[in-house]
Structure formats: C-alpha cells, structure tokens
Amino acid sequence: MNETNKKNCDLCGLTVEIDGFKLATKEAGEKHFCCEGCKGIYEMLHEDQLVTGADPLN
C-alpha cells in the first residue's frame, strides 16, 4: 500500500499499515483494520452486520 492509498482503521482510527485485516459488511461495504485485535473486536461488536460466507482470513 503506498502513502496516498493508506486508510485509517475503522475501529481505532490508526493508519492501516498492513493490507489484509479487512471484513465485508452488509451496509458499509469493506472495513479495514490496523491489526487482528481491532478486526476481532469489530467482529464481536457487529457480528449481525458481517457478510456470511466471507473468507475469515481476509
């Protein structure tokens, strides 16, 4: 990911340095996270909004 395409974590707001911590959601599309911890917390808080059948590793 180059400097112009960097996103902020959808949970804590830190810059996403590593592409790969993301989830597909029903209403908001794709969410990006800075780490596995933020991704896991978001999953627990919003499990009813996650797209089922999505690859859990992405």
N, C-alpha and C positions, 0 to 999 in steps of 0.2 A: 504494500500500500504506500503510495507516495504522499508527500506532505499536503498536497491540495485535496486529496480524497479522504483524509482522515476524518473519522466520525467520533462523536462523543458517546460514551456508554449510556445506554437507555435506562440504567438503574442509578449509577452514582455520578455520572457526568464526566468522568475522566476520559482522556483521549484513548481511543481504541488503537493500540499499537500492533496487535496480532489479529489478523483476519481469521475467523474460524469459530469464534464464540458468538453464534447467532441463532435466533429462533424465528420460526414463521408463526405469525399470529393472524387470527381471523379478521380483526378490524383494522389493525395498524400496519399490516404487512410484515416486513422483516425487521427484527430488532437486533441491535448489535451491542456486544458487551466487551468490557476490557479484560475480563477474566472468568474462569469457570465458576468462581464464587458468586459473582453478580448474576451470571446466567442461571445458576441453580436457585438463587433467592427469587429471581423474577419468575422462574417456572413454578415455584411453590405458591407465590402470591397470585399468579394469573393462570393457573392450570386450566381453567374453564375457557380461556381465550386462545389457547395454543392450537395450531393446526395439527390434527391427529394424523399419524402416518408419516410425519416428517422424520427425517434422519436425526436421531438424538445426538449424534456426534457433531453435527454442524451447527 
